[in-house]
Amino acid sequence: MRPTFRNRPRSGFEPNVRSRSNRWPATIGMMFLSLWAGLLLLLALKIPAAQAIEIEITERRIERDVLALYDSRAEKQSHETRIHQFAEMPLNFLGFRVNYHDINGSWPTPSETTGYRAVLTWFLEPMEAERAEALLNWLDSATDRGLKHVMLGEMAPGASDAGLAPLVRLHERLGLTHTGEYIDIAHKARVVAHNKSMVGFERPLDKVLPDYPVVVPVAGKSEAHLVLQADTRDGPMPSAVVATSAGGGFAASNFTIYFEPTSDRVLWVLNPFEFFRRALGWERMPVPDVTTLSGRRMYFSHVDGDGWNNLTEIEPFRDQERLSAEVIAEEAIIPFQDLPVSVAVIGGDLDPVLGGSRRGQAVARLLFALPHVEVASHTYTHPYNWSFFEDYNRQTEADAIARSLKPERPLREQFIGTLARLAGRDPPRGQYNPYIAGTDDLPRTYLKMPFELEQEVKGALKLSESFAPKGKKAKLYQWSGDTTPFAGAVRATRSAGVRNINGGDSRLDRAFPSVAYVPAIGRQAGAERQIYAANSNENTYTNDWTGPYYGFFLLEETLKNTEMPRRLKPFNLYYHMYSGEKAAALAAIKHFLRLARSSAVIPVPASLYAAIADDFYTTEIRKVDTEVWEVSNRGALQTVRFDDAGSLALDLDNSRGVLGATMHNGSLYVALDSAVDVARVALRAENRESPELSGRGAMLVEARWQIRNRREEDCGMSVDAEGFGRGDMIWRTRAGRAFEVVLFRGARELSREIVRAGADGLFRLQLEPDALDPVTLRFTCHE
Amino acid sequence: MSSAEVRARVEPHMVIMGLVFASALVAGYMLLPGENERVAMLERDGKNLQALGILEARFDAGDRRARTLYQLVGLYEQFGQIPRLKTTLEALAEARPRDVQVRRRLAQFYSATQDNESYLAALEQEIDVKYSEAACRELIGLHRLKGEFAKEQAAIVKCRQRGYRRAEDVVRLAELFAADGDAVQAAQLLRNVDDLKRLKSDRERLQLFTMLVEADQPKEAQRRAVRWIKVSRDKEFTLTLIETLVRSRRHDDAIALARETSQPGDAISLTVAEIMLDRGETVAARAYLRGWAVSAKSPSLDTTMRFNDAALDAEDAETAFSFSSAFGLARLPQLQLVALAEALSVIGRKPSVEAVRAVLTTETLASNPLLGAAEELGRGQKEASRELLNRVEPEKLDAWKLTLWARLMQETGRGGEAQTKLRSLGVVSERPADTPLASAAVPAVSVVASRGGAAIAAKPAAEQATRILRRKKRAKRFQVRNVVRPPGVAAGAVAKEPAGKDIEKDQKEQKNQKIQKDQKDQKSAAPSFTWPFSK
């Protein structure tokens, strides 16, 4: 490590001051140090304080990991914690990965916390005094080593006075003084300081101030965002119930989220984006982004196979006794070949051994033969309750089957059965099959065979592939039921070589009016990660498919709200085959397909989104120079985002493996080139003359196709592209410059046109040929 | 042919047959399904498009009958034609302004389509037409969710006038009045709820108690408190009520409440001594504590620590030591042991100091130079003691520690320096610093009021708090009325205010909730929306 001078306030950019190698003799080093010192002094004298510079001479890894501690006795599993449900999404949005640790196990060792940026706690329920004290001691030692501490709620509820000393120290590191006082009835308390950008995010501070602990901010050591003051007989008692500092951040229990019991809804009172940004020590960094590709919001669609064989009620298919899957294929998939879709079949629906139908197989063959349909699996036996299968016991399942209520036999069946018995024959078998669950009362739908993980994952994927053209592989496994698979199940999908998705049920609309209902990117399951779907499906919009069936139209609200003011999620159209039963549901799906077709999105297969989401967790970022970063180990993730980037632009000349950039919501989305393993992203002040515009090529602003492998050529450049539908794209170059753009597939020329940039330096392409198979775009200067 | 001939040719039976035929024709015509029946039959047969066509034609022709509109609404719902559905429902509501069912359906439509403004207006109209508790509850909840406090308050008031009595919302109304500074109105509302025994949560009760105290009705507050406590037997809650009285400088009422709700030797009765100390009645408190110690049976750690704090405040280190010894010195936290050892050092109880010293850890000793200095001096190591004293910051010491510091400074030959420092701190010495302190049972110095200032401000506020208030070293939480949880949150992770009378109770509640949840889970996989569940 080399010395660092950083974190000075800055409003502009200055030339980089690079480090010197340590191998130089000390005297020479001293001379240079003196020179540097002189230069710095000169700069300091010349530059006004308001334009102080950042001088970074250390190359370092950006720490993106946050350790979330939780108490499994209050919140049984990591995905049940408030941290996961409410805080992880904003943290992901800011670029942070959250790893969970149960405080009821062993404590993380110092080496295990190396590389972490912060420890996050959100305890509410009292814990045993010994556990609370151990927690305080561990936090004391971890924060003493420099780990930031972000505390929502209480630090260690249930701690006795024995833990007072570390409690006091921990508060001190947050720039606060712990008093032990608590204001139970706060109607006489006054708000004496209120940062409205921090508190009052989705709901204003309640008029009835809730109870709160008295935590006094230390001047200069912390920034208090909400200070309440209660007059007591000892005088006014100010308390910083929301504060951030160099050591982390604190928000008291009742000042984080608000729960309204009548409507059963949660809203953030605290601005989680702003709070975590400050508490985790804001610094400009490229945030790995899972919403955007080639400068556009991603669109993907995936269909769970539930209801595949159901007869439709939709006219005119109803009279033809068509299956829901057939209706979906005919109405929502075949006519929209410019929009990829992942179709996931349930093995049991198609396997006659379990009760599946051969007619349904024909639909699967038809769909999987389509080039824009991705082969996927929605399990074999459709588990409803995944945890049941972690320690599976067939006998328990058999008991449940025996206990389940048999439906009443129709009168006609009873009558025929009676006649058959009178005639001395066996009564015909009714429609009822005890091994096909009608509801989620039983652990899975198809119960005939004992559960086997291998069959559930690999078997299901293989079955899906058996209906696809030869060589077309299954790419995705879509979780069923409660969508909370155990670690072993997630691992099984990994070893089968596919991505996984589902769960999360993201919504952000007037019925679910909080980002609290937008989930994290994924869920930690042991050492594995389950990837959540980016949007919820029609089941939740139709009240568990009980109606009204037009409810799915409301997805549009979530799509808008997760695009502005922050792009939180891609555009995901996620539904089930049973939508083919009801006219209103089908109408909603078609509405969104038309919306996707007319929107500035980049359609991608669902498995690509899942891959990008997976790689959010693997991406590594190093700051290598002032406003220069290296992004590596990023797999399929090809976009990084810089927030609050109004004054910034991409410095293409100093970047490597970068295709271009676009601004959205005040953030700069930088498109990386998947052909380059370690991308180098450099930024510059936007008001400077743009060096790359004087160069030969053009930079990507946005495209409906995936662009990669940029090659500079004599006068111009080439890129490879693939995608769905028409190739709409925008490039940026010097104003007035013209290019001849030729589109090839292999050696075959598909199209040729001449384009000229307008006064804004932008030129647009609308390439008609499809790019389902990769194509090459060659831009040649045309003067 | 003449009419006679016709008559001759027409047989009577032909006439009858003709009449029968004509009647059959008329009857057949009469039995043909009308348009309404045709629509119904089409719907029955799933020919909804045809049915919709007929109905729309009728609507376009000006048919605004409720039946037509109802059927149109049903079909638009089926086809997901939301704008037309909205128009038709609104037309229906306009046609039948007093029809509660139509109003409800319109409200449900607005709710389903998330047209919140219209939904709120529809709810208000529904309440105007006919009071409905469900509509009131919904209306109030929505205003509350959005943080529209004035509208929420107005909605509760309006609904109450129509008979709404939901305790949670009446309590909330009281809180809103209290936030406006109207303690009388707030107390009245809470009193009404409590009279019906519907004030169930500790927080609500504490609110009423506080309001009554503020409204200068401590006797009523006490009467209600005694009723609550006798039912709940909740120690923490009782202590909080007493503390509330102390905060309001109603010491006599606080003592009266403590006496009425305690047994000799329990945690509540200990507050009497704390209140005495708070009033400066040190001698009385000392006597009370000695009596209390005799009757105390199996005190908890928390109570023992409170007793020790009080005894040290009452300048009775010996009683604190003997009580702690009986409890088990090793069970006490190091911080309190340090305080005890220091107090015993001041009064020169060497064997007792040694006993406490034996359970102090090396780290504790290292982090408490004052105590270390006393120990070194005890061993005759004056120089080591002097060095440790250099690390002590007298500005941050309380009376006991200052006394010990002054004594140690004196005994290490720096008495003058100590006196100067004490004077600069605004401390008056009750005895000259060079007076032998071995026999003294009390700290030799007392802090004058003016000492406050910077030195005290640097200390945690708890150290300034009155003794009864100092009891609370950590956030104390009360059970809230509805231990409800945000959707998807684990049973234990209670939403707004965390529950918390005691761990055991919480655990029991959690266990019950878990059992209920498990039972529910067994019935169905609980497809609540908010936690991932896709079928």
Interface residues (C-beta under 8 A of the other chain):
Chain A: R73 A74 E75 K76 Q77 E80 T81 R82 Q85 L124 E125 P126 M127 E128 G153 E154 P157 G158 A159 S160 D161 A162 L164 A165 V168 T177 H178 T179 G180 E181 Y182 D184 I185 H187 R203 P204 D206 K207 V208 L209 P210 D211 P213 V214 V216 T232 R233 D234 M237 S253 N254 I257 Y258 F259 E260 P261 T262 S263 D264 R265 V266 L267 D304 D306 E313 E315 R318 D319 Y384 N385 T439 D440 D441 W479 S480 G481 D482 T483 T484 N502 G503 G504 D505 R507 D509 R510 A511 F512 P513 A516 Y517 P519 Y532 A533 S536 N537 N539 T540 D544 W545 G547 P548 Y549 Y550 G551 F553 L554 E557 H576 K582 A583 A584 A585 A587 A588
Chain B: G46 K47 N48 L49 E77 Q78 F79 G80 Q81 I82 L85 A112 T113 Q114 N116 R137 E138 I140 G141 L142 R144 L145 K146 G147 F149 E168 R172 E175 L176 A178 A179 A186 R203 L206 Q207 T210 T240 T244 R247 R249 L301 D302 M305 P333 Q334 L335 Q336 P460 A461 A462 Q464 A465 T466 L469 R470 K472 K473 R474 A475 K476 R477 F478 N482 V484 R485 P486 P487 G488 V489 A490 G492 A493 V494 A495 K496 E497 P498 A499 G500 D502 I503 D506 Q510 D521 Q522 K523 S524 A525 P527 F529 T530 W531 P532 F533 S534 K535
